[in-house]
Amino acid sequence: MKTVLYVPLDDRPANLDDVIVQGKAAGIHIITPHLGDIQNRLDSEKTVEGTTLLGTSTPAYGKPSNIHDFILKHAAKVDGFILSSDMLAYGGLIGSRQLRENGGGAYPDYDQDTTRLLDVIKAIKGKYPRKPVFVMDTIMRLATTSFADGLALDAYNESRALMQQPRQSFTAFEDIVNGYNLSPESTEYGETTYFNKEQYYNTRQHKFKTNLYILDQLARKGYIDFLAVGVDDANTQGVQINEIHYVEARINEWLGGTDGQNPERAIILPDADGLGHALVARMANQLLRGGAKTRYAVKYFGPHGSTIINTYEYMNLHENVVRHVDIVGGVVVADSAYPEPNVGTGTTSNVENGNELTSATSVDEASSFDMASELDRMTNRHPGKPGGKPGVDIEIIAITALDQVQAAVAQLTSNGEKGFPSVLIDFVGKGPANVDVAEALLNSPYTGRVLGYSAWNTPGNKIGMAVGMGQSRYALITTETHAHALRDAMNAHGSLLFKRFLKDYYYKAVAIADIRTYSRAHALYTNVATLADQNMSLFNSEEDYAHLQTLLRDLMQTHTVTLAGKPAFAQGNVAMKQICNGKAVYAEYCSALLEYANPDFIWGRAFEITLNPKVALK
């Protein structure tokens, strides 16, 4: 079994628990720093006056020096490295947004403490040149962090609104960091009420100097084998755009890129919380398949992804899919949409993904559509060849319109009958899974066979998680032959796939409503009653917080039983365990359990929960 050292973006399950299980599903042992060194938490103390909340304070960030030492200590015994620069330099994603009194000195000597930490990457690559080093970095998001360092939701809303206003275009580094407050007309934006704008710009300056240091001093000089730059919570305009264009230009100039991207060395795209999944997939592909390119087809059921741009992203959906496939070590060789747009009719798209934006065929028409023939046409493979997959290894079934979900299920069925690997992504749901899409998928036994699925959060997150799952799993099932390794990996994959539906659908789209309702109805402070669920450990009493934990655990026990009874995960249904000589080998679902005390509010808020079900197959 290969071992990979992984420094996560933070300790939220999307960046830690799920990535570790994903590694197990690919037969990879992932080691991480001590939990106390990567822990991030929102404010844990408060100041009140009667029933009014006056302020919050005392967040928790990771311990970069300890992480630096951990990397050096374990470097000799691992086969590869996946490192978050945000955790290594700032103690995590929210730590990288902490407001600063200054933006550091002149580049490249802007902060000796920060560069010393980052230079551990030089040390490990210099000593172990044959071990792959993958790094995930982020372009700082537009908004501040709610309820961290005393910044409330008003600060989040005000900062995001201001920072997504258009900026004057600059191409030189110094002009960019000194021109954050300039409009396209070269006028200064006004003062802020709920956050310190100058300190915010100091933070951006420091973070962007770190972005440059990673590109210039580490990636450019060969210390990083692959760099994934995620643009966190973005927009098509605003303070990030000059930074994005600058990074794209440096990828072209220094790393041999074209149009700001190089699939062999560096990719920049909208995502943050999906990058761990994507880089574990690339690592699995490198360690298990020698970096062979996996060929992907993408089929949209609803509007084509090129017509959709989400409000939290700057890149259209299809390009985001293509770039995530680049990160995992694959290549998109075909894409299409069903139904095809009418000739001569302009297709427009709302910026919120998942709306029904083009005229769609009826369910009867969808059911009569020959999915197998369409896949043959799309992939140029010989029609009617059972199980044959020349030209394509994995198909991404991307659902972008609710009224096309049955057509998507028909495609999934066709793929499943042929033993053709699929990845499912629900883009209809705006954050959580769409209830109707999830039910349609779970009512198909072929959903239990997919290599990846996600409906969690932004489109970039969904793509990173689902495609990351699919690619890493594909690397294992096409190379592993030992029965015990296949069994253990199968159980891990079944558990992660089950979790995605349990969390993305049953928690995020169903159970969370009960949690929010109770939290808000029992808020201690009148001025945060409508958002008490954003920091329940502070805004609810100890008794009510304990009740919320019990409520969560009871709800998730019920939903676990319900999910385990769905055709996708029912006893006796099968999942893909191995692809041997071009033929799929299957294992049967046996059981699904969730320890009662396992679900919890890891950050004390409703948005994110710990959730680790265990699924067994045979």
C-alpha positions as CSV (number, residue, x, y, z in Angstrom):
1,M,0.0,0.0,0.0
2,K,1.3,3.4,-0.9
3,T,1.5,6.1,1.8
4,V,0.9,9.8,1.1
5,L,1.5,12.7,3.5
6,Y,-1.5,15.1,3.3
7,V,-1.7,18.6,4.8
8,P,-5.3,19.6,4.5
9,L,-6.8,23.0,3.9
10,D,-8.5,22.7,7.4
11,D,-10.1,20.0,9.5
12,R,-13.6,20.2,8.1
13,P,-14.8,16.8,6.8
14,A,-14.7,17.9,3.2
15,N,-11.0,18.5,3.5
16,L,-10.0,15.8,6.0
17,D,-12.3,12.9,6.8
18,D,-13.6,12.4,3.3
19,V,-10.2,12.7,1.7
20,I,-8.8,10.0,4.0
21,V,-11.6,7.7,3.1
22,Q,-11.2,8.5,-0.6
23,G,-7.6,7.5,-0.2
24,K,-8.6,4.1,1.4
25,A,-11.0,3.6,-1.5
26,A,-7.9,3.9,-3.8
27,G,-5.8,1.7,-1.7
28,I,-3.7,4.6,-0.4
29,H,-2.8,5.2,3.3
30,I,-3.0,8.9,4.0
31,I,-1.2,10.4,7.0
32,T,-2.0,13.8,8.3
33,P,-0.6,16.1,11.0
34,H,-2.0,15.8,14.6
35,L,-5.6,17.0,14.8
36,G,-4.7,19.7,17.3
37,D,-2.2,21.2,14.7
38,I,-4.7,21.5,11.9
39,Q,-7.8,22.4,13.9
40,N,-9.7,25.5,12.8
41,R,-12.7,26.9,14.7
42,L,-14.9,30.0,14.6
43,D,-15.0,32.4,17.6
44,S,-15.4,30.6,20.9
45,E,-16.0,33.6,23.2
46,K,-18.6,36.3,23.3
47,T,-19.5,39.6,24.9
48,V,-23.1,40.2,25.7
49,E,-25.4,42.7,27.4
50,G,-28.7,41.2,28.5
51,T,-30.2,39.6,25.3
52,T,-28.0,41.5,23.0
53,L,-24.8,40.0,21.5
54,L,-22.1,42.7,21.4
55,G,-19.3,40.7,19.8
56,T,-17.4,37.5,19.4
57,S,-13.7,36.6,19.6
58,T,-11.1,33.9,19.9
59,P,-11.1,31.7,16.9
60,A,-8.7,28.8,16.5
61,Y,-6.2,28.3,13.6
62,G,-3.7,25.6,12.8
63,K,-0.1,25.6,14.0
64,P,2.1,26.1,11.0
65,S,5.4,25.5,12.7
66,N,4.3,22.1,13.9
67,I,3.1,21.2,10.5
68,H,6.4,22.2,9.0
69,D,8.1,19.9,11.4
70,F,5.7,17.1,10.7
71,I,6.5,17.2,7.0
72,L,10.2,16.9,7.7
73,K,9.8,14.1,10.2
74,H,7.7,11.9,8.0
75,A,9.1,12.7,4.6
76,A,11.4,9.7,4.4
77,K,8.6,7.1,4.8
78,V,6.0,8.4,2.4
79,D,5.6,7.9,-1.3
80,G,4.3,11.4,-2.1
81,F,3.1,14.7,-0.7
82,I,-0.1,16.7,-1.0
83,L,0.3,20.0,0.8
84,S,-2.1,22.9,1.5
85,S,-0.1,26.2,1.4
86,D,-2.8,27.9,3.4
87,M,-2.4,25.5,6.3
88,L,1.4,25.5,6.0
89,A,1.7,29.3,5.9
90,Y,-1.4,30.6,7.8
91,G,-2.9,27.7,9.8
92,G,-5.8,27.1,7.4
93,L,-8.2,28.7,5.0
94,I,-9.8,31.0,7.5
95,G,-6.4,31.8,9.0
96,S,-5.3,33.1,5.6
97,R,-8.1,35.7,5.7
98,Q,-7.2,37.0,9.1
99,L,-7.0,40.8,8.9
100,R,-3.5,42.2,9.1
101,E,-1.9,45.5,10.3
102,N,0.4,45.4,7.3
103,G,0.8,43.5,4.0
104,G,4.4,42.5,4.6
105,G,7.6,43.8,3.1
106,A,8.7,44.0,-0.5
107,Y,8.6,40.7,-2.5
108,P,10.3,38.3,-2.3
109,D,11.5,39.1,1.2
110,Y,8.0,40.0,2.4
111,D,7.8,37.8,5.5
112,Q,10.7,35.6,6.6
113,D,8.4,33.5,8.9
114,T,6.1,32.7,6.0
115,T,8.8,31.9,3.5
116,R,10.7,29.7,6.0
117,L,7.5,27.6,6.4
118,L,7.0,27.4,2.6
119,D,10.6,26.5,2.0
120,V,10.0,23.1,3.6
121,I,8.8,22.2,0.1
122,K,12.3,23.0,-1.3
123,A,13.7,20.8,1.5
124,I,11.6,17.7,0.8
125,K,11.9,17.9,-3.0
126,G,15.6,18.5,-2.8
127,K,16.1,15.4,-0.6
128,Y,13.5,13.2,-2.3
129,P,13.4,14.3,-5.9
130,R,11.5,11.2,-7.2
131,K,8.6,11.6,-4.8
132,P,5.7,13.6,-6.3
133,V,5.0,16.9,-4.5
134,F,1.5,18.4,-5.2
135,V,0.5,21.7,-3.7
136,M,-2.9,23.4,-3.4
137,D,-3.0,27.1,-3.1
138,T,-5.9,29.6,-3.1
139,I,-6.6,33.0,-4.3
140,M,-8.2,34.8,-1.3
141,R,-12.0,34.9,-1.5
142,L,-14.0,38.2,-1.7
143,A,-15.6,38.1,1.7
144,T,-14.4,38.0,5.3
145,T,-15.2,35.0,7.5
146,S,-18.4,35.3,9.5
147,F,-17.9,35.0,13.3
148,A,-14.1,34.8,13.2
149,D,-12.0,37.4,14.9
150,G,-15.2,39.4,15.8
151,L,-16.4,39.8,12.2
152,A,-20.1,39.2,11.9
153,L,-22.4,38.5,9.0
154,D,-22.7,42.2,8.3
155,A,-19.0,42.3,7.6
156,Y,-19.3,39.3,5.3
157,N,-22.1,40.9,3.3
158,E,-20.4,44.3,3.1
159,S,-17.0,42.9,2.1
160,R,-18.4,40.6,-0.6
161,A,-20.5,43.4,-2.0
162,L,-17.6,45.8,-2.2
163,M,-15.0,43.3,-3.4
164,Q,-17.0,42.1,-6.3
165,Q,-17.3,45.6,-7.7
166,P,-15.2,46.0,-10.9
167,R,-11.6,47.1,-10.5
168,Q,-9.2,49.0,-12.7
169,S,-7.2,46.5,-14.8
170,F,-3.6,46.0,-14.0
171,T,-1.0,43.5,-15.2
172,A,2.1,44.4,-13.1
173,F,2.3,42.8,-9.6
174,E,3.0,46.0,-7.7
175,D,0.1,47.8,-9.5
176,I,-2.3,45.0,-8.6
177,V,-1.4,44.9,-4.8
178,N,-1.5,48.7,-4.7
179,G,-4.6,49.1,-6.7
180,Y,-7.1,47.0,-4.9
181,N,-9.4,49.9,-4.0
182,L,-9.5,51.5,-7.5
183,S,-12.6,51.4,-9.7
184,P,-12.2,51.1,-13.5
185,E,-12.4,54.9,-13.6
186,S,-9.4,55.1,-11.2
187,T,-11.6,56.5,-8.4
188,E,-11.3,55.2,-4.8
189,Y,-14.1,53.1,-3.3
190,G,-15.6,54.6,-0.2
191,E,-15.2,53.7,3.5
192,T,-16.7,50.6,5.1
193,T,-18.8,50.2,8.2
194,Y,-18.5,46.6,9.4
195,F,-14.9,45.7,8.6
196,N,-11.5,47.5,8.3
197,K,-11.0,47.8,4.6
198,E,-7.3,48.7,4.9
199,Q,-6.5,45.7,7.0
200,Y,-8.5,43.6,4.5
201,Y,-6.3,44.9,1.7
202,N,-3.2,44.2,3.8
203,T,-4.4,40.6,4.1
204,R,-4.9,40.4,0.3
205,Q,-1.4,41.8,-0.3
206,H,0.2,39.3,2.0
207,K,-1.7,36.4,0.5
208,F,-1.0,37.4,-3.0
209,K,2.7,37.7,-2.3
210,T,2.5,34.1,-1.0
211,N,0.7,33.1,-4.2
212,L,3.6,34.7,-6.2
213,Y,6.3,33.1,-4.0
214,I,4.8,29.6,-4.6
215,L,4.7,30.2,-8.3
216,D,8.1,32.0,-8.6
217,Q,10.3,30.4,-6.0
218,L,8.8,26.9,-5.8
219,A,6.8,25.8,-8.9
220,R,9.0,27.7,-11.4
221,K,12.2,26.2,-10.0
222,G,10.8,22.6,-10.1
223,Y,10.2,22.0,-6.4
224,I,6.5,21.5,-7.0
225,D,5.5,18.8,-9.5
226,F,1.9,20.0,-9.7
227,L,0.2,23.2,-8.4
228,A,-3.6,23.5,-8.1
229,V,-4.7,27.1,-7.5
230,G,-8.3,27.4,-6.3
231,V,-10.1,30.7,-6.5
232,D,-12.2,30.6,-3.3
233,D,-15.8,32.1,-3.5
234,A,-15.3,34.2,-6.6
235,N,-17.2,36.3,-9.2
236,T,-16.9,37.3,-12.8
237,Q,-15.6,40.7,-11.7
238,G,-14.0,42.3,-8.7
239,V,-10.8,42.4,-6.7
240,Q,-9.7,38.8,-7.6
241,I,-9.7,39.3,-11.4
242,N,-6.4,41.0,-11.7
243,E,-4.9,38.3,-9.4
244,I,-6.4,35.5,-11.5
245,H,-5.1,37.0,-14.8
246,Y,-1.7,37.5,-13.2
247,V,-1.5,33.9,-12.1
248,E,-2.6,32.7,-15.5
249,A,0.1,34.8,-17.2
250,R,2.8,33.4,-14.9
251,I,1.6,29.8,-15.7
252,N,2.0,30.7,-19.3
253,E,5.4,32.4,-18.9
254,W,7.1,30.2,-16.3
255,L,5.3,26.9,-16.4
256,G,4.8,26.4,-20.1
257,G,1.0,27.0,-20.0
258,T,-1.5,27.9,-22.7
259,D,-4.4,30.2,-21.9
260,G,-3.3,30.3,-18.3
261,Q,-3.3,26.5,-17.8
262,N,-0.9,23.6,-18.0
263,P,-2.4,20.2,-17.2
264,E,1.1,18.8,-16.5
265,R,2.2,21.5,-14.1
266,A,-0.5,24.0,-12.9
267,I,-4.2,24.7,-13.1
268,I,-6.2,27.6,-11.7
269,L,-10.0,27.3,-11.3
270,P,-12.9,28.0,-9.0
271,D,-12.7,25.7,-6.1
272,A,-11.1,25.3,-2.6
273,D,-12.8,22.5,-0.7
274,G,-12.7,20.1,-3.6
275,L,-8.9,20.4,-4.2
276,G,-7.9,17.8,-1.7
277,H,-10.1,15.2,-3.5
278,A,-8.7,16.2,-6.8
279,L,-5.1,16.0,-5.8
280,V,-5.5,12.7,-4.1
281,A,-7.0,11.5,-7.4
282,R,-4.0,12.8,-9.3
283,M,-1.6,11.1,-6.8
284,A,-3.5,7.8,-7.1
285,N,-3.3,8.0,-10.8
286,Q,0.5,8.8,-10.6
287,L,1.4,6.1,-8.1
288,L,-0.9,3.3,-9.4
289,R,-1.1,4.0,-13.1
290,G,2.2,5.9,-13.8
291,G,0.3,9.0,-14.7
292,A,-1.6,7.5,-17.7
293,K,-4.3,9.9,-18.9
294,T,-7.9,8.8,-18.1
295,R,-10.3,9.7,-20.9
296,Y,-13.5,11.4,-19.9
297,A,-16.8,12.2,-21.7
298,V,-19.1,14.8,-20.2
299,K,-22.8,14.6,-20.9
300,Y,-25.1,17.4,-19.6
301,F,-28.7,16.6,-19.0
302,G,-30.1,20.1,-19.4
303,P,-28.2,23.1,-20.6
304,H,-24.6,22.6,-21.6
305,G,-22.1,23.7,-19.0
306,S,-20.6,26.3,-21.2
307,T,-23.9,28.3,-20.8
308,I,-23.8,28.3,-17.0
309,I,-21.7,30.5,-14.6
310,N,-22.5,30.3,-10.9
311,T,-22.7,33.4,-8.8
312,Y,-19.7,32.2,-6.7
313,E,-17.5,31.4,-9.6
314,Y,-15.8,33.2,-12.5
315,M,-15.5,30.3,-15.0
316,N,-18.3,28.6,-16.9
317,L,-19.3,25.2,-15.6
318,H,-17.9,23.2,-18.5
319,E,-14.5,24.8,-18.4
320,N,-14.5,24.1,-14.6
321,V,-15.2,20.4,-15.3
322,V,-12.5,20.3,-17.9
323,R,-10.0,21.9,-15.6
324,H,-10.8,19.6,-12.7
325,V,-10.3,16.7,-15.0
326,D,-6.9,18.2,-15.9
327,I,-6.1,18.3,-12.2
328,V,-7.0,14.6,-11.5
329,G,-4.8,13.5,-14.4
330,G,-7.4,13.0,-17.0
331,V,-8.5,14.6,-20.3
332,V,-12.0,15.4,-21.6
333,V,-12.3,13.9,-25.1
334,A,-16.0,14.4,-25.7
335,D,-18.9,16.6,-24.4
336,S,-22.5,17.1,-25.3
337,A,-25.8,18.1,-23.9
338,Y,-29.2,16.4,-24.0
339,P,-31.5,17.7,-25.4
340,E,-29.4,19.5,-28.0
341,P,-30.3,23.2,-28.2
342,N,-32.6,24.2,-31.1
343,V,-30.7,25.4,-34.1
344,G,-30.8,29.2,-34.4
345,T,-32.2,29.6,-30.9
346,G,-29.9,31.4,-28.5
347,T,-29.5,29.6,-25.2
348,T,-29.2,31.9,-22.2
349,S,-28.3,30.9,-18.7
350,N,-29.1,32.3,-15.3
351,V,-26.0,32.7,-13.2
352,E,-27.5,30.3,-10.6
353,N,-26.8,26.8,-11.7
354,G,-29.6,24.3,-11.9
355,N,-32.4,26.4,-13.4
356,E,-34.3,25.0,-16.3
357,L,-33.0,27.2,-19.0
358,T,-33.8,25.6,-22.3
359,S,-36.9,24.0,-23.7
360,A,-36.7,20.3,-22.8
361,T,-38.3,17.2,-24.1
362,S,-41.0,15.3,-22.2
363,V,-40.2,12.3,-20.1
364,D,-41.8,10.1,-22.8
365,E,-39.4,11.6,-25.4
366,A,-36.5,11.2,-23.0
367,S,-37.4,7.5,-22.4
368,S,-37.5,6.8,-26.1
369,F,-34.1,8.4,-26.7
370,D,-31.4,5.7,-27.5
371,M,-28.8,6.4,-24.8
372,A,-26.5,3.7,-26.0
373,S,-26.5,4.9,-29.6
374,E,-25.9,8.5,-28.3
375,L,-22.9,7.4,-26.3
376,D,-21.6,5.5,-29.3
377,R,-21.9,8.7,-31.4
378,M,-20.4,10.9,-28.7
379,T,-17.4,8.6,-28.1
380,N,-17.0,7.3,-31.7
381,R,-17.0,3.7,-30.6
382,H,-18.4,0.9,-32.6
383,P,-22.2,0.7,-32.0
384,G,-23.6,-2.3,-30.3
385,K,-20.2,-3.5,-29.0
386,P,-21.1,-4.9,-25.5
387,G,-18.9,-3.3,-22.8
388,G,-16.6,-1.8,-25.3
389,K,-15.2,1.6,-24.3
390,P,-12.7,2.7,-27.0
391,G,-12.0,6.4,-26.7
392,V,-13.6,6.9,-23.3
393,D,-12.8,5.4,-19.8
394,I,-15.3,7.3,-17.6
395,E,-18.4,9.3,-18.3
396,I,-19.5,12.3,-16.2
397,I,-23.3,12.5,-16.1
398,A,-23.9,16.2,-15.2
399,I,-27.5,17.0,-14.4
400,T,-28.2,20.7,-15.0
401,A,-32.0,20.7,-15.4
402,L,-34.6,18.9,-13.2
403,D,-36.8,17.9,-16.1
404,Q,-33.9,15.9,-17.6
405,V,-33.3,13.7,-14.6
406,Q,-35.1,10.7,-16.0
407,A,-32.9,10.9,-19.2
408,A,-29.9,11.1,-16.9
409,V,-31.1,7.9,-15.1
410,A,-31.6,6.2,-18.5
411,Q,-28.0,7.0,-19.4
412,L,-26.8,5.8,-16.0
413,T,-28.7,2.5,-16.6
414,S,-27.2,2.1,-20.0
415,N,-23.7,2.6,-18.7
416,G,-24.4,0.3,-15.7
417,E,-25.6,-2.5,-17.9
418,K,-22.4,-2.3,-20.0
419,G,-20.1,-2.1,-17.0
420,F,-19.1,1.4,-18.1
421,P,-17.8,3.6,-15.2
422,S,-19.8,6.7,-14.4
423,V,-19.5,9.8,-12.2
424,L,-22.7,11.6,-11.2
425,I,-22.9,15.4,-10.4
426,D,-26.1,17.1,-9.3
427,F,-25.9,20.8,-10.5
428,V,-29.6,21.3,-10.1
429,G,-29.4,21.7,-6.3
430,K,-28.0,25.1,-5.4
431,G,-25.7,24.1,-2.5
432,P,-27.3,20.8,-1.3
433,A,-28.7,18.1,-3.4
434,N,-32.0,18.7,-5.2
435,V,-34.6,16.5,-3.5
436,D,-36.2,15.2,-6.7
437,V,-32.9,14.5,-8.4
438,A,-31.6,12.6,-5.4
439,E,-34.7,10.5,-5.1
440,A,-34.6,9.6,-8.8
441,L,-30.9,8.6,-8.5
442,L,-31.5,6.6,-5.4
443,N,-34.4,4.7,-6.9
444,S,-32.0,3.4,-9.5
445,P,-29.8,0.4,-8.5
446,Y,-27.2,1.6,-10.9
447,T,-26.4,4.6,-8.7
448,G,-24.8,2.1,-6.3
449,R,-22.3,1.3,-9.0
450,V,-21.0,4.8,-9.8
451,L,-17.4,5.7,-9.0
452,G,-18.2,9.2,-7.8
453,Y,-21.0,11.5,-6.8
454,S,-21.5,14.9,-5.2
455,A,-24.1,17.6,-4.7
456,W,-22.2,19.5,-2.0
457,N,-21.9,23.3,-2.1
458,T,-20.5,25.2,-5.1
459,P,-20.2,23.7,-8.6
460,G,-16.4,23.7,-8.2
461,N,-16.7,21.8,-4.9
462,K,-19.1,19.3,-6.4
463,I,-16.8,18.6,-9.4
464,G,-13.7,18.3,-7.3
465,M,-15.3,15.8,-5.0
466,A,-17.1,13.7,-7.6
467,V,-14.4,13.6,-10.2
468,G,-11.8,13.1,-7.5
469,M,-13.7,10.1,-6.2
470,G,-14.1,8.7,-9.7
471,Q,-10.5,9.1,-10.8
472,S,-8.9,7.7,-7.6
473,R,-11.3,4.8,-7.6
474,Y,-10.6,4.1,-11.2
475,A,-6.9,4.0,-10.6
476,L,-7.3,1.3,-8.0
477,I,-9.9,-1.0,-9.7
478,T,-8.0,-1.1,-12.9
479,T,-4.6,-2.0,-11.3
480,E,-5.2,-3.9,-8.0
481,T,-5.5,-7.7,-8.0
482,H,-5.1,-8.7,-4.4
483,A,-8.5,-9.8,-2.8
484,H,-8.0,-8.3,0.6
485,A,-6.9,-4.9,-0.8
486,L,-9.9,-4.9,-3.2
487,R,-12.2,-5.7,-0.3
488,D,-10.9,-3.0,2.1
489,A,-11.0,-0.4,-0.7
490,M,-14.5,-1.5,-1.7
491,N,-15.8,-0.9,1.8
492,A,-14.2,2.5,1.9
493,H,-15.7,3.5,-1.5
494,G,-19.2,2.2,-0.5
495,S,-19.0,4.2,2.8
496,L,-17.9,7.4,1.0
497,L,-20.6,7.1,-1.7
498,F,-23.2,6.4,0.9
499,K,-22.0,9.4,2.9
500,R,-22.3,11.7,0.0
501,F,-26.0,11.0,-0.3
502,L,-26.5,10.9,3.5
503,K,-24.9,14.3,3.8
504,D,-25.5,16.1,0.5
505,Y,-29.2,15.1,0.4
506,Y,-30.5,13.8,3.7
507,Y,-28.7,16.3,5.9
508,K,-28.1,19.4,3.7
509,A,-31.5,19.3,1.9
510,V,-33.7,17.8,4.6
511,A,-32.5,17.5,8.2
512,I,-30.7,20.8,8.4
513,A,-34.1,22.6,8.3
514,D,-35.0,21.1,11.7
515,I,-31.7,22.1,13.1
516,R,-31.9,25.7,11.9
517,T,-35.5,26.0,13.0
518,Y,-34.8,24.9,16.6
519,S,-31.6,26.9,16.9
520,R,-33.2,30.1,15.7
521,A,-36.3,29.6,17.9
522,H,-34.1,29.2,21.0
523,A,-31.5,31.9,20.3
524,L,-30.1,33.6,23.4
525,Y,-29.7,37.0,21.7
526,T,-32.4,38.9,19.8
527,N,-30.0,40.5,17.4
528,V,-28.7,37.2,16.0
529,A,-31.9,35.1,16.3
530,T,-32.3,34.7,12.5
531,L,-28.7,33.4,12.2
532,A,-28.2,31.6,15.5
533,D,-27.3,28.3,13.6
534,Q,-24.1,30.0,12.3
535,N,-22.5,29.6,15.7
536,M,-24.8,27.5,17.9
537,S,-22.2,26.9,20.5
538,L,-22.3,30.6,21.3
539,F,-25.8,31.7,20.3
540,N,-27.7,28.8,22.0
541,S,-27.6,27.7,25.6
542,E,-25.6,24.6,26.6
543,E,-28.9,22.8,27.2
544,D,-30.2,23.7,23.7
545,Y,-26.9,22.9,22.1
546,A,-27.1,19.4,23.7
547,H,-30.6,19.1,22.4
548,L,-29.5,20.0,18.9
549,Q,-26.8,17.3,19.0
550,T,-29.4,14.8,20.1
551,L,-31.8,16.0,17.4
552,L,-29.1,15.7,14.8
553,R,-28.2,12.2,15.8
554,D,-31.8,11.0,15.9
555,L,-32.5,12.4,12.5
556,M,-29.4,10.9,10.9
557,Q,-30.1,7.5,12.4
558,T,-33.5,7.6,10.7
559,H,-32.1,8.8,7.4
560,T,-29.4,6.2,7.5
561,V,-32.0,3.4,7.7
562,T,-34.0,5.1,4.9
563,L,-31.0,5.5,2.6
564,A,-29.8,1.9,3.2
565,G,-33.2,0.7,2.0
566,K,-33.1,2.6,-1.3
567,P,-32.4,0.5,-4.4
568,A,-29.0,2.2,-4.8
569,F,-27.8,0.8,-1.5
570,A,-30.2,-2.1,-0.8
571,Q,-28.8,-5.4,0.4
572,G,-27.9,-7.5,-2.6
573,N,-27.4,-4.6,-5.0
574,V,-23.9,-4.4,-6.4
575,A,-21.0,-2.0,-6.7
576,M,-18.0,-2.0,-9.1
577,K,-15.1,-3.7,-7.3
578,Q,-12.6,-4.3,-10.1
579,I,-12.2,-3.9,-13.8
580,C,-10.2,-6.9,-15.0
581,N,-9.4,-7.5,-18.7
582,G,-12.0,-5.0,-19.6
583,K,-14.7,-6.6,-17.6
584,A,-16.3,-5.3,-14.4
585,V,-16.3,-7.4,-11.3
586,Y,-18.9,-6.6,-8.6
587,A,-19.4,-6.8,-4.8
588,E,-22.8,-6.8,-3.0
589,Y,-24.0,-4.3,-0.5
590,C,-24.5,-5.9,2.9
591,S,-25.0,-3.3,5.6
592,A,-24.8,0.4,6.5
593,L,-24.3,1.6,10.0
594,L,-23.8,5.0,11.6
595,E,-22.6,5.2,15.2
596,Y,-25.1,7.1,17.2
597,A,-22.6,9.6,18.7
598,N,-20.7,10.1,15.4
599,P,-22.7,13.0,13.8
600,D,-21.7,16.3,15.4
601,F,-21.4,20.0,14.6
602,I,-17.6,20.1,14.1
603,W,-17.5,24.0,13.9
604,G,-20.5,24.5,16.1
605,R,-22.6,25.5,13.2
606,A,-25.4,23.8,11.2
607,F,-23.6,24.2,7.8
608,E,-21.0,21.5,8.4
609,I,-21.3,18.2,10.3
610,T,-19.1,15.2,11.1
611,L,-20.7,12.2,9.5
612,N,-18.9,8.9,9.0
613,P,-21.2,5.9,8.1
614,K,-19.7,2.5,7.6
615,V,-20.8,0.4,4.7
616,A,-19.9,-3.2,4.2
617,L,-19.9,-5.2,0.9
618,K,-19.0,-8.7,0.0
